Amino acid sequence: MEELDPIAAQLLQDAQDSGLMEAGAAEYDEAYGIGTWPKATLTDVITAAGNDYGFRLTLKLNLKGEEGMAFTGRFDLPRTLASNGHEVEAWQTKRETDKLAVLNRGLAALGYTSVVKKNIDDEATYEAVAGLFRAKIGSACPVKVKADGKNKKDDAGKWTFEANGFTRLDFLKPRK
């Protein structure tokens, strides 16, 4: 852990002395929120400036609906891939297609019947999509929270999933 400046160190010490905080490493449950939440409600939408890797929406949800269970999750939006002197590979194109499908499932979960047909490559389009989610704050937003990670092949050639400690959002298809 990095060294704290004297003011932060004193504030931390005061918090520990008052019983507000306990010394030691914070513990958290990596599995918190993982599962299917058909009664989840959308409570907030957070946007961040885009970068070379595209745009992302962060959603704050109550996973148990009226009962609560606050959760903050994110999902990446589809973007147009730049070749950067290399050919765009099929797996990259599939990843962006999957992101578009997640976005459209999210909009359908919120009750929209139209679908997004293009990638989110500029700030104006990003804000328009974020606005669609913001307009539905307080609405039901059935989600599936998944562990994030990568599939890796071991020495024996068997594929295994290796979680990275983060989660990602997917959405449940609305029931008819």
C-alpha positions in Angstrom: 0.0 0.0 0.0 1.3 3.4 -0.8 2.3 5.9 1.9 -0.5 8.4 2.8 0.1 12.1 3.1 0.1 13.4 6.7 -3.4 14.8 6.5 -4.9 11.6 5.1 -2.9 9.5 7.6 -4.3 11.6 10.5 -7.9 11.4 9.2 -7.5 7.6 8.9 -6.1 7.4 12.4 -8.9 9.5 13.8 -11.5 7.3 12.0 -9.9 4.2 13.5 -9.6 5.7 17.0 -13.3 6.7 16.9 -14.3 3.1 16.0 -15.6 4.2 12.6 -13.0 2.1 10.8 -11.0 -1.0 11.6 -7.4 -1.4 10.6 -6.7 -4.1 8.0 -7.6 -5.0 4.5 -11.2 -4.5 3.4 -13.0 -7.7 2.6 -15.7 -8.0 0.0 -17.7 -10.8 -1.5 -16.6 -11.3 -5.2 -19.9 -13.1 -5.8 -22.1 -10.1 -4.6 -24.8 -9.6 -7.1 -24.0 -12.4 -9.5 -27.2 -14.1 -10.7 -30.5 -13.4 -12.4 -32.6 -10.5 -11.1 -36.0 -10.3 -12.8 -37.4 -7.6 -10.3 -34.4 -5.2 -10.6 -35.1 -1.5 -10.9 -33.0 1.1 -12.5 -32.0 3.9 -10.1 -29.4 5.9 -11.9 -27.3 6.1 -15.1 -23.7 7.2 -15.1 -21.8 8.2 -18.2 -18.1 8.7 -18.7 -16.1 10.3 -21.5 -15.2 7.9 -24.3 -11.7 6.8 -25.1 -9.9 4.7 -27.8 -11.8 1.6 -26.6 -15.3 3.0 -26.9 -18.1 4.0 -24.6 -19.5 2.4 -21.5 -22.7 2.9 -19.5 -22.7 2.3 -15.7 -26.1 1.6 -14.2 -27.1 1.7 -10.6 -29.8 -0.8 -9.8 -31.8 -2.2 -6.9 -31.5 -5.9 -7.7 -34.4 -6.9 -5.5 -36.7 -4.1 -6.8 -38.6 -2.4 -3.9 -36.6 -4.5 -1.3 -33.4 -2.9 -2.4 -29.9 -4.5 -2.7 -28.0 -1.7 -4.3 -25.7 -2.7 -7.1 -23.6 -0.8 -9.7 -22.8 -2.6 -12.9 -21.5 -1.6 -16.3 -21.6 -2.7 -19.9 -19.7 -1.7 -23.0 -21.4 -0.2 -26.0 -20.6 -1.3 -29.6 -18.1 0.6 -31.6 -16.6 0.6 -35.1 -13.3 -1.1 -35.0 -10.3 0.7 -36.5 -7.9 -1.5 -38.4 -4.7 0.3 -37.2 -2.7 -1.3 -40.0 -4.0 -4.8 -39.1 -6.9 -6.7 -40.4 -9.9 -6.7 -38.1 -10.3 -10.3 -37.0 -13.6 -12.2 -36.8 -13.5 -12.5 -33.1 -13.3 -8.7 -32.7 -16.3 -8.2 -35.0 -18.3 -10.8 -33.0 -17.4 -9.1 -29.8 -18.9 -5.8 -31.1 -22.0 -7.6 -32.4 -22.5 -9.2 -29.0 -22.2 -5.7 -27.4 -24.9 -4.4 -29.8 -27.2 -7.4 -28.8 -26.6 -6.6 -25.0 -27.5 -2.9 -25.7 -30.7 -3.9 -27.5 -31.7 -6.4 -24.8 -31.2 -3.6 -22.3 -33.5 -1.3 -24.2 -36.1 -4.1 -24.6 -35.9 -4.9 -20.9 -36.8 -1.2 -20.2 -39.8 -1.5 -22.5 -38.5 0.0 -25.8 -39.6 -1.7 -28.9 -37.1 -0.1 -31.3 -33.5 -1.4 -31.7 -30.2 0.3 -32.2 -28.7 -0.5 -35.6 -25.4 1.3 -35.5 -22.3 1.5 -33.4 -21.8 4.2 -30.8 -18.8 6.1 -32.1 -19.4 9.7 -31.0 -20.4 11.7 -28.0 -23.8 12.8 -29.4 -24.9 9.2 -30.1 -23.6 8.1 -26.7 -25.6 10.8 -24.9 -28.7 9.8 -26.9 -28.4 6.2 -25.8 -27.7 7.2 -22.2 -30.8 9.5 -22.4 -32.9 6.5 -23.3 -31.8 4.7 -20.2 -32.1 7.9 -18.0 -35.7 8.3 -19.2 -36.5 5.0 -17.6 -35.0 5.6 -14.1 -37.4 4.0 -11.6 -38.6 1.4 -14.1 -38.2 -2.3 -13.9 -34.9 -3.4 -15.5 -34.5 -7.2 -15.3 -30.8 -8.0 -15.4 -28.3 -10.9 -15.2 -25.1 -10.1 -13.5 -22.2 -12.3 -14.7 -18.7 -12.8 -13.6 -16.2 -11.1 -16.0 -13.1 -12.8 -17.1 -11.5 -14.8 -20.0 -11.6 -18.3 -21.3 -8.1 -19.8 -21.2 -6.7 -23.0 -22.5 -4.6 -25.0 -20.0 -1.6 -27.2 -20.9 -3.9 -30.2 -21.5 -5.9 -28.2 -24.1 -9.0 -27.9 -21.9 -10.8 -24.5 -21.8 -11.5 -23.0 -18.4 -13.1 -19.7 -17.4 -10.8 -17.5 -15.3 -12.7 -14.7 -13.5 -11.0 -11.4 -13.0 -13.0 -10.2 -9.9 -15.2 -7.8 -11.9 -18.8 -8.3 -13.1 -20.7 -7.3 -16.2 -24.3 -6.7 -16.9 -26.6 -8.5 -19.4 -30.3 -8.0 -19.6 -33.2 -10.5 -19.6 -35.4 -10.6 -22.5 -38.9 -9.2 -21.6 -41.6 -11.7 -21.2 -44.5 -11.5 -23.6 
